[in-house]
Amino acid sequence: MVKVLAILAVVDLASFVAFSLAIGGDALNGVSVNGRYFVAMHGYLREVSRSVWYASRIQAISVLALWSLTIALVLAPILRRRGANRRVER
């Protein structure tokens, strides 16, 4: 399960990077002002359509969520073992 999630997270990150490069930034760094939508990269704004802005925003949030979950699932057993080892040593 963790391996599948990790692969999915890597694919999602790669597609996010490719999409962000293609549209000139991402919506998490961008803004929406008076019905106009801008993606941002390195301080530069680029206007995009509403649908592209929302697609970028959803994909960025999915990357954050998938990576957070993947890291938590990978670290949980490691931290559990460390805690068990400390209890035995005392």
C-alpha positions, 0 to 999 in steps of 0.5 A: 500500500505504501509503495503504491502511494509513494509511486502515485505521489511521485507521478503526481509531483512530476505532473505538477512540475510539468504542468506548472512549467507549461502554464508559467507557475502555480495557483498556490503562489498566484492570486485571483483578483476581480475575476482575473486569475494569475499563476506565479513563479519566482515572483512573476505573474501570468494570467490564465483562465479560471479553469486552468487556475483551479486545476493548478490549485487542486493539483498543488493541494493533491501534491501536498496531501499525497506527500504528507500522507506518504511521509507519515506512513513511511515514518510511522513504523520507524518511529513506533520501533524507536519507541519500542526500543526505548521502552525495552532499554529502560 
